[in-house]
Amino acid sequence: MATSATQRTYRAPCPGCGAPVEFKSAQSTHAVCGYCQSTVVRSGDVLQRLGKMAELFDDHSPLQLMASGRITLDGKEVPFTLIGRLQYKTEAGVWTEWSAFLQDGTLASLGEDNGAYVFTRPMEAGRELPEASRFRIGATTAISGKSYSVAFSGSATLISAQGELPKLPPIGQPFDMVELRSADGEVLSIDYGHTPPHLERGRAVLLEDLKLTGLKDESAKDEKGRQFNCPHC
C-alpha cells in the first residue's frame, strides 16, 4: 500500500479469484475485478464480494480505462485518468459515466452520450433538493441562486460497470435522474440513486480539447505495430 500527500492507493486480492484489485482513490468504495468480473466493496484494505457484474454494452466508445487527459479548471490545466465506468439505460437509450481521477486526488465525472461529453465535479446543493417528480422538462428552477432549465427528468437503471467506482447504485433497479442546463452552458446533474441526492456541476466539452491519450484506437495501433510475420509460415 502506497501513500502520498494527495492520494492513497489500496491494493487487495479479489475475494472471487485472488487477482489484485487496486483503488487509486480513497473516495472509491467499489470496484469490478478485471479478471473475474466480481463486484467488490472496500472496507479498509479488505474486499468483500457482492456478486458478478453483467457484461458491458458495446457502445463503440473511443474511451477506455486508464486513458488520461487534461481538463481546464479555474483557468488551470489539470491532468486526470479514467479509472471507472458506469453504464446506464434510460428510455432514450444507453449512456456512460466515466470516473475521472484528478491529479489532486479528487474525483470528477465524464459523461458520454452518443458522442457528446460533459465533464462535471461534485458540489453541495446548499439546500434540500425537491423530489425528482417536481422537475418537469422545459421548466425553470434555481439551484444555489442560479437559474436553470430542466433538460432531462426521468428514470435510469445501472446495467453494467467496470473498474474503480466512487458510487454504485443497485444494478437493475431504476432510480430518478435530473439534468439541468443554464443559459451560459453550465450543466447540473442530480442523481437520486443516493441519499441525499448526489449533485454534480460542469460543462459540455469536446473530446479533442481534453488532449486524451491511451484511447482505444491508439491501443489497436500499438497492438498492430507489435505483430510480425512468422518466417516459417
Number of C-alpha atoms within 10 A of each C-alpha: 9 9 9 8 7 11 16 15 13 19 15 17 16 25 18 19 12 12 14 14 20 18 22 16 21 17 17 20 18 24 30 27 26 14 13 14 20 22 26 24 18 17 10 10 11 14 21 16 17 14 12 14 19 15 11 13 14 7 12 9 13 13 19 18 19 17 17 21 21 18 18 11 9 7 7 9 12 14 18 24 22 23 25 24 26 22 20 21 17 15 9 8 10 19 20 23 20 26 25 29 24 19 14 12 17 16 23 22 22 20 20 20 14 12 12 12 17 20 22 23 17 17 13 12 15 9 8 10 15 9 10 18 11 11 21 16 15 13 12 15 17 11 15 9 8 9 13 22 20 18 18 16 19 18 18 25 21 22 21 20 26 25 23 31 24 17 16 19 16 12 14 14 12 19 17 19 22 22 21 26 21 18 10 8 12 15 21 26 21 21 20 21 21 14 7 11 18 18 20 19 21 21 17 16 16 12 16 8 11 17 12 17 16 17 16 16 13 12 13 11 10 11 10 10 9 7 8 7 6 6 5 4 4
